[in-house]
Amino acid sequence: MSEGLVVAVRAIIAFFSLLIFTRLLGKQQISQLNFFDYTLGITIGSIAAELTVDLSSRAWPHWVGLLSWALLGFTMEFITMKWRYAAKYIEGEPTIIIMNGKIMENALRKMKYNVSDIMEQLRNKDVFDLTEVDFAIIESNGQLSVLKKPEYENVTCKDLNINKKKSGISTELIYDGILIEENLKQLNKDKKWLITQLKSQGIKDVSEVFLATLNPGGSLYVDKYKDHIKKILDIGDYKGPY
């Protein structure tokens, strides 16, 4: 068997093994991963890469290593879900670094943070003045959660005694030129109604539409494949005042 074919077969094995194992380990956004999860993902990916291209050894040991790391990761997730005490040491716990507007210097040193790190994360939260902050907490994934002082919080509809209707979410009716009939049925609409709506916008066929959505208010948003938008001038072509 040629080396190219061996690599292709190993790649298929590694790909589907990795797909299965990551599904078993669950779904988390990158921003929700703690340092252990991040390291675990890199290690499993590295083993899968070695399984694919390391032809100096048999594939079986690499696959066993991949399985072992995935099972250990799954076991640690199970433990942290069942025992909060264990999760405290495995995943870490939130740390208060600003309390009642005062910076906790000892907590910063323990977290190996400095003031510039905190200021950067505060700016990412649209907070540019420390006097606005009541509490700030470093979560176990390294993200910063901020509670502003009451006088600096945004005014809500509830504060103004305003009753606001629920907006809901839009429903896709056409995507990439394909009609989603199931969504139409859920909205108690039919294809005839949709075609009528499209014709009112000069569209003769569903295949002309890239995306069509219906919002809770009843208005239809339609984006065609060819929108006939005028070409935008490059910055260098702009002759107006700066």
Short mmCIF file of the C-alpha atoms (twelve columns), coordinates in Angstrom:
data_MODEL
# 
_entry.id   MODEL 
# 
loop_
_atom_site.group_PDB 
_atom_site.id 
_atom_site.type_symbol 
_atom_site.label_atom_id 
_atom_site.label_alt_id 
_atom_site.label_comp_id 
_atom_site.label_asym_id 
_atom_site.label_seq_id 
_atom_site.Cartn_x 
_atom_site.Cartn_y 
_atom_site.Cartn_z 
_atom_site.pdbx_PDB_model_num 
ATOM 1   C CA . MET A 1   0.000   0.000  0.000   1 
ATOM 2   C CA . SER A 2   1.429   3.415  -0.965  1 
ATOM 3   C CA . GLU A 3   2.221   6.004  1.704   1 
ATOM 4   C CA . GLY A 4   -0.378  8.390  0.297   1 
ATOM 5   C CA . LEU A 5   -3.133  5.817  0.608   1 
ATOM 6   C CA . VAL A 6   -2.024  4.886  4.129   1 
ATOM 7   C CA . VAL A 7   -2.154  8.541  5.179   1 
ATOM 8   C CA . ALA A 8   -5.615  8.912  3.599   1 
ATOM 9   C CA . VAL A 9   -6.952  5.850  5.482   1 
ATOM 10  C CA . ARG A 10  -5.407  7.038  8.743   1 
ATOM 11  C CA . ALA A 11  -6.857  10.505 8.203   1 
ATOM 12  C CA . ILE A 12  -10.343 9.035  7.802   1 
ATOM 13  C CA . ILE A 13  -9.919  6.987  10.994  1 
ATOM 14  C CA . ALA A 14  -8.583  10.007 12.935  1 
ATOM 15  C CA . PHE A 15  -11.269 12.325 11.563  1 
ATOM 16  C CA . PHE A 16  -14.249 10.188 12.553  1 
ATOM 17  C CA . SER A 17  -12.646 9.182  15.868  1 
ATOM 18  C CA . LEU A 18  -12.112 12.845 16.699  1 
ATOM 19  C CA . LEU A 19  -15.658 13.688 15.591  1 
ATOM 20  C CA . ILE A 20  -17.154 11.012 17.854  1 
ATOM 21  C CA . PHE A 21  -14.965 11.848 20.846  1 
ATOM 22  C CA . THR A 22  -15.612 15.594 20.657  1 
ATOM 23  C CA . ARG A 23  -19.353 14.945 20.439  1 
ATOM 24  C CA . LEU A 24  -19.114 12.812 23.576  1 
ATOM 25  C CA . LEU A 25  -17.158 15.529 25.365  1 
ATOM 26  C CA . GLY A 26  -19.986 17.987 24.694  1 
ATOM 27  C CA . LYS A 27  -20.258 21.415 23.126  1 
ATOM 28  C CA . GLN A 28  -18.706 24.524 24.601  1 
ATOM 29  C CA . GLN A 29  -17.926 27.849 23.060  1 
ATOM 30  C CA . ILE A 30  -14.261 28.825 22.942  1 
ATOM 31  C CA . SER A 31  -14.970 31.645 25.385  1 
ATOM 32  C CA . GLN A 32  -16.383 29.116 27.874  1 
ATOM 33  C CA . LEU A 33  -13.361 26.804 27.862  1 
ATOM 34  C CA . ASN A 34  -11.134 26.870 30.919  1 
ATOM 35  C CA . PHE A 35  -7.400  26.289 30.664  1 
ATOM 36  C CA . PHE A 36  -7.731  22.530 31.255  1 
ATOM 37  C CA . ASP A 37  -10.346 22.130 28.500  1 
ATOM 38  C CA . TYR A 38  -8.202  24.177 26.128  1 
ATOM 39  C CA . THR A 39  -5.123  22.048 26.820  1 
ATOM 40  C CA . LEU A 40  -7.132  18.836 26.513  1 
ATOM 41  C CA . GLY A 41  -8.439  19.881 23.099  1 
ATOM 42  C CA . ILE A 42  -4.947  20.712 21.821  1 
ATOM 43  C CA . THR A 43  -3.566  17.380 23.069  1 
ATOM 44  C CA . ILE A 44  -6.337  15.305 21.495  1 
ATOM 45  C CA . GLY A 45  -5.915  17.192 18.215  1 
ATOM 46  C CA . SER A 46  -2.137  16.599 18.274  1 
ATOM 47  C CA . ILE A 47  -2.604  12.864 18.822  1 
ATOM 48  C CA . ALA A 48  -5.075  12.739 15.911  1 
ATOM 49  C CA . ALA A 49  -2.517  14.521 13.705  1 
ATOM 50  C CA . GLU A 50  0.196   12.024 14.663  1 
ATOM 51  C CA . LEU A 51  -2.185  9.162  13.944  1 
ATOM 52  C CA . THR A 52  -2.592  10.558 10.441  1 
ATOM 53  C CA . VAL A 53  0.982   11.276 9.334   1 
ATOM 54  C CA . ASP A 54  3.345   9.370  11.639  1 
ATOM 55  C CA . LEU A 55  4.082   6.382  9.411   1 
ATOM 56  C CA . SER A 56  7.089   5.305  11.510  1 
ATOM 57  C CA . SER A 57  4.750   3.551  13.963  1 
ATOM 58  C CA . ARG A 58  1.536   1.587  13.758  1 
ATOM 59  C CA . ALA A 59  -1.792  3.413  13.873  1 
ATOM 60  C CA . TRP A 60  -3.179  1.294  16.708  1 
ATOM 61  C CA . PRO A 61  -1.102  2.819  19.573  1 
ATOM 62  C CA . HIS A 62  -2.005  6.340  18.443  1 
ATOM 63  C CA . TRP A 63  -5.690  5.450  18.336  1 
ATOM 64  C CA . VAL A 64  -5.504  3.934  21.833  1 
ATOM 65  C CA . GLY A 65  -3.836  7.135  23.055  1 
ATOM 66  C CA . LEU A 66  -6.563  9.209  21.417  1 
ATOM 67  C CA . LEU A 67  -9.256  7.073  23.016  1 
ATOM 68  C CA . SER A 68  -7.561  7.227  26.427  1 
ATOM 69  C CA . TRP A 69  -7.329  11.027 26.422  1 
ATOM 70  C CA . ALA A 70  -10.961 11.343 25.290  1 
ATOM 71  C CA . LEU A 71  -12.167 8.943  28.009  1 
ATOM 72  C CA . LEU A 72  -10.145 10.767 30.655  1 
ATOM 73  C CA . GLY A 73  -11.604 14.083 29.511  1 
ATOM 74  C CA . PHE A 74  -15.125 12.634 29.601  1 
ATOM 75  C CA . THR A 75  -14.481 11.217 33.085  1 
ATOM 76  C CA . MET A 76  -13.267 14.576 34.385  1 
ATOM 77  C CA . GLU A 77  -16.355 16.300 32.951  1 
ATOM 78  C CA . PHE A 78  -18.596 13.729 34.658  1 
ATOM 79  C CA . ILE A 79  -16.801 14.248 37.968  1 
ATOM 80  C CA . THR A 80  -17.082 18.043 37.805  1 
ATOM 81  C CA . MET A 81  -20.798 17.774 36.983  1 
ATOM 82  C CA . LYS A 82  -21.538 15.428 39.898  1 
ATOM 83  C CA . TRP A 83  -19.209 16.801 42.593  1 
ATOM 84  C CA . ARG A 84  -19.015 20.566 43.016  1 
ATOM 85  C CA . TYR A 85  -16.102 20.216 45.454  1 
ATOM 86  C CA . ALA A 86  -14.013 18.451 42.795  1 
ATOM 87  C CA . ALA A 87  -14.974 21.025 40.155  1 
ATOM 88  C CA . LYS A 88  -13.609 23.757 42.410  1 
ATOM 89  C CA . TYR A 89  -10.085 22.341 42.080  1 
ATOM 90  C CA . ILE A 90  -10.301 20.945 38.543  1 
ATOM 91  C CA . GLU A 91  -11.979 23.853 36.774  1 
ATOM 92  C CA . GLY A 92  -11.206 26.601 39.258  1 
ATOM 93  C CA . GLU A 93  -13.717 29.050 40.696  1 
ATOM 94  C CA . PRO A 94  -14.651 32.700 40.146  1 
ATOM 95  C CA . THR A 95  -12.497 35.257 41.948  1 
ATOM 96  C CA . ILE A 96  -13.667 38.718 43.007  1 
ATOM 97  C CA . ILE A 97  -11.041 41.281 42.019  1 
ATOM 98  C CA . ILE A 98  -13.114 44.451 42.610  1 
ATOM 99  C CA . MET A 99  -15.470 44.637 45.595  1 
ATOM 100 C CA . ASN A 100 -17.573 47.672 46.464  1 
ATOM 101 C CA . GLY A 101 -15.476 49.666 44.016  1 
ATOM 102 C CA . LYS A 102 -12.191 48.670 45.681  1 
ATOM 103 C CA . ILE A 103 -9.484  46.645 43.904  1 
ATOM 104 C CA . MET A 104 -8.528  43.421 45.711  1 
ATOM 105 C CA . GLU A 105 -4.720  43.510 45.346  1 
ATOM 106 C CA . ASN A 106 -4.190  40.104 46.973  1 
ATOM 107 C CA . ALA A 107 -6.692  38.499 44.606  1 
ATOM 108 C CA . LEU A 108 -4.913  40.077 41.643  1 
ATOM 109 C CA . ARG A 109 -1.562  38.690 42.749  1 
ATOM 110 C CA . LYS A 110 -3.094  35.256 43.279  1 
ATOM 111 C CA . MET A 111 -4.567  35.319 39.763  1 
ATOM 112 C CA . LYS A 112 -1.260  36.654 38.346  1 
ATOM 113 C CA . TYR A 113 -3.112  39.660 36.944  1 
ATOM 114 C CA . ASN A 114 -1.988  43.259 36.894  1 
ATOM 115 C CA . VAL A 115 -4.039  46.442 36.718  1 
ATOM 116 C CA . SER A 116 -3.464  46.885 32.975  1 
ATOM 117 C CA . ASP A 117 -5.004  43.425 32.340  1 
ATOM 118 C CA . ILE A 118 -8.093  44.410 34.314  1 
ATOM 119 C CA . MET A 119 -8.374  47.779 32.575  1 
ATOM 120 C CA . GLU A 120 -8.182  46.061 29.188  1 
ATOM 121 C CA . GLN A 121 -10.973 43.639 30.043  1 
ATOM 122 C CA . LEU A 122 -13.063 46.454 31.502  1 
ATOM 123 C CA . ARG A 123 -12.735 48.395 28.236  1 
ATOM 124 C CA . ASN A 124 -13.945 45.276 26.403  1 
ATOM 125 C CA . LYS A 125 -17.056 45.599 28.591  1 
ATOM 126 C CA . ASP A 126 -17.413 49.280 27.573  1 
ATOM 127 C CA . VAL A 127 -16.238 50.435 30.998  1 
ATOM 128 C CA . PHE A 128 -13.560 53.133 30.805  1 
ATOM 129 C CA . ASP A 129 -13.821 54.498 34.349  1 
ATOM 130 C CA . LEU A 130 -13.114 52.403 37.441  1 
ATOM 131 C CA . THR A 131 -15.418 54.587 39.508  1 
ATOM 132 C CA . GLU A 132 -18.385 53.039 37.627  1 
ATOM 133 C CA . VAL A 133 -17.565 49.509 38.838  1 
ATOM 134 C CA . ASP A 134 -19.175 48.030 41.941  1 
ATOM 135 C CA . PHE A 135 -18.064 44.399 41.523  1 
ATOM 136 C CA . ALA A 136 -15.779 42.665 39.013  1 
ATOM 137 C CA . ILE A 137 -15.242 38.912 38.921  1 
ATOM 138 C CA . ILE A 138 -12.737 36.796 37.013  1 
ATOM 139 C CA . GLU A 139 -14.653 33.681 35.943  1 
ATOM 140 C CA . SER A 140 -13.087 30.218 35.791  1 
ATOM 141 C CA . ASN A 141 -12.635 30.614 32.007  1 
ATOM 142 C CA . GLY A 142 -10.690 33.861 32.449  1 
ATOM 143 C CA . GLN A 143 -13.532 36.147 31.327  1 
ATOM 144 C CA . LEU A 144 -14.404 39.244 33.342  1 
ATOM 145 C CA . SER A 145 -17.937 39.826 34.642  1 
ATOM 146 C CA . VAL A 146 -18.768 43.384 35.696  1 
ATOM 147 C CA . LEU A 147 -21.546 44.796 37.887  1 
ATOM 148 C CA . LYS A 148 -21.783 48.560 37.618  1 
ATOM 149 C CA . LYS A 149 -22.868 50.824 40.435  1 
ATOM 150 C CA . PRO A 150 -26.637 51.516 40.291  1 
ATOM 151 C CA . GLU A 151 -26.195 55.128 39.160  1 
ATOM 152 C CA . TYR A 152 -24.165 53.975 36.125  1 
ATOM 153 C CA . GLU A 153 -26.408 51.118 34.983  1 
ATOM 154 C CA . ASN A 154 -28.426 51.445 31.785  1 
ATOM 155 C CA . VAL A 155 -32.053 52.413 32.166  1 
ATOM 156 C CA . THR A 156 -34.479 49.596 31.289  1 
ATOM 157 C CA . CYS A 157 -38.124 49.583 30.225  1 
ATOM 158 C CA . LYS A 158 -39.018 48.264 33.665  1 
ATOM 159 C CA . ASP A 159 -37.343 51.259 35.317  1 
ATOM 160 C CA . LEU A 160 -39.520 53.562 33.188  1 
ATOM 161 C CA . ASN A 161 -42.666 51.436 33.692  1 
ATOM 162 C CA . ILE A 162 -42.899 50.826 29.953  1 
ATOM 163 C CA . ASN A 163 -44.556 47.636 28.727  1 
ATOM 164 C CA . LYS A 164 -42.648 46.300 25.760  1 
ATOM 165 C CA . LYS A 165 -43.934 43.521 23.541  1 
ATOM 166 C CA . LYS A 166 -41.800 40.463 22.959  1 
ATOM 167 C CA . SER A 167 -39.968 40.738 19.683  1 
ATOM 168 C CA . GLY A 168 -39.367 37.028 19.031  1 
ATOM 169 C CA . ILE A 169 -37.070 35.749 16.294  1 
ATOM 170 C CA . SER A 170 -37.286 35.615 12.512  1 
ATOM 171 C CA . THR A 171 -38.051 32.350 10.728  1 
ATOM 172 C CA . GLU A 172 -36.203 31.247 7.605   1 
ATOM 173 C CA . LEU A 173 -38.500 30.490 4.689   1 
ATOM 174 C CA . ILE A 174 -35.957 30.283 1.861   1 
ATOM 175 C CA . TYR A 175 -32.272 29.565 2.105   1 
ATOM 176 C CA . ASP A 176 -29.892 29.289 -0.842  1 
ATOM 177 C CA . GLY A 177 -32.788 29.091 -3.287  1 
ATOM 178 C CA . ILE A 178 -34.515 26.235 -1.434  1 
ATOM 179 C CA . LEU A 179 -37.960 26.569 0.102   1 
ATOM 180 C CA . ILE A 180 -38.223 25.399 3.739   1 
ATOM 181 C CA . GLU A 181 -41.770 24.055 3.717   1 
ATOM 182 C CA . GLU A 182 -41.666 22.842 7.329   1 
ATOM 183 C CA . ASN A 183 -41.172 26.411 8.588   1 
ATOM 184 C CA . LEU A 184 -44.016 27.612 6.379   1 
ATOM 185 C CA . LYS A 185 -46.354 25.055 7.943   1 
ATOM 186 C CA . GLN A 186 -45.336 26.091 11.462  1 
ATOM 187 C CA . LEU A 187 -46.328 29.656 10.583  1 
ATOM 188 C CA . ASN A 188 -49.640 28.491 9.097   1 
ATOM 189 C CA . LYS A 189 -48.538 29.729 5.677   1 
ATOM 190 C CA . ASP A 190 -48.361 27.953 2.332   1 
ATOM 191 C CA . LYS A 191 -46.228 28.137 -0.799  1 
ATOM 192 C CA . LYS A 192 -48.929 30.070 -2.670  1 
ATOM 193 C CA . TRP A 193 -48.822 32.859 -0.064  1 
ATOM 194 C CA . LEU A 194 -45.037 33.057 -0.278  1 
ATOM 195 C CA . ILE A 195 -44.999 33.156 -4.082  1 
ATOM 196 C CA . THR A 196 -47.514 36.019 -3.975  1 
ATOM 197 C CA . GLN A 197 -45.284 37.929 -1.567  1 
ATOM 198 C CA . LEU A 198 -42.244 37.349 -3.758  1 
ATOM 199 C CA . LYS A 199 -44.044 38.468 -6.925  1 
ATOM 200 C CA . SER A 200 -44.999 41.718 -5.196  1 
ATOM 201 C CA . GLN A 201 -41.237 42.357 -4.932  1 
ATOM 202 C CA . GLY A 202 -40.595 41.487 -8.577  1 
ATOM 203 C CA . ILE A 203 -39.325 37.958 -7.900  1 
ATOM 204 C CA . LYS A 204 -40.712 35.265 -10.185 1 
ATOM 205 C CA . ASP A 205 -39.173 32.136 -8.690  1 
ATOM 206 C CA . VAL A 206 -37.852 30.874 -5.332  1 
ATOM 207 C CA . SER A 207 -34.530 30.005 -6.967  1 
ATOM 208 C CA . GLU A 208 -33.801 33.741 -7.346  1 
ATOM 209 C CA . VAL A 209 -33.745 34.189 -3.568  1 
ATOM 210 C CA . PHE A 210 -30.682 33.648 -1.415  1 
ATOM 211 C CA . LEU A 211 -32.449 34.254 1.909   1 
ATOM 212 C CA . ALA A 212 -36.020 35.036 2.926   1 
ATOM 213 C CA . THR A 213 -37.157 35.379 6.530   1 
ATOM 214 C CA . LEU A 214 -40.440 36.310 8.173   1 
ATOM 215 C CA . ASN A 215 -40.218 38.314 11.387  1 
ATOM 216 C CA . PRO A 216 -42.797 38.100 14.195  1 
ATOM 217 C CA . GLY A 217 -44.282 41.427 13.098  1 
ATOM 218 C CA . GLY A 218 -45.264 39.901 9.769   1 
ATOM 219 C CA . SER A 219 -42.807 41.671 7.460   1 
ATOM 220 C CA . LEU A 220 -40.852 39.622 4.938   1 
ATOM 221 C CA . TYR A 221 -37.125 40.145 4.438   1 
ATOM 222 C CA . VAL A 222 -35.808 39.007 1.060   1 
ATOM 223 C CA . ASP A 223 -32.221 38.951 -0.196  1 
ATOM 224 C CA . LYS A 224 -31.753 38.005 -3.843  1 
ATOM 225 C CA . TYR A 225 -28.697 36.480 -5.474  1 
ATOM 226 C CA . LYS A 226 -28.438 39.500 -7.771  1 
ATOM 227 C CA . ASP A 227 -29.152 42.709 -5.901  1 
ATOM 228 C CA . HIS A 228 -27.912 45.083 -8.615  1 
ATOM 229 C CA . ILE A 229 -26.073 47.220 -6.073  1 
ATOM 230 C CA . LYS A 230 -23.948 49.967 -7.541  1 
ATOM 231 C CA . LYS A 231 -20.202 49.459 -7.252  1 
ATOM 232 C CA . ILE A 232 -18.755 51.201 -4.197  1 
ATOM 233 C CA . LEU A 233 -15.823 53.440 -4.938  1 
ATOM 234 C CA . ASP A 234 -12.469 52.598 -3.393  1 
ATOM 235 C CA . ILE A 235 -11.171 54.964 -0.727  1 
ATOM 236 C CA . GLY A 236 -8.585  56.228 -3.200  1 
ATOM 237 C CA . ASP A 237 -11.389 57.256 -5.607  1 
ATOM 238 C CA . TYR A 238 -13.184 59.305 -2.971  1 
ATOM 239 C CA . LYS A 239 -12.765 63.044 -3.720  1 
ATOM 240 C CA . GLY A 240 -14.867 64.454 -0.907  1 
ATOM 241 C CA . PRO A 241 -13.612 66.272 2.227   1 
ATOM 242 C CA . TYR A 242 -11.826 64.256 4.950   1 
# 
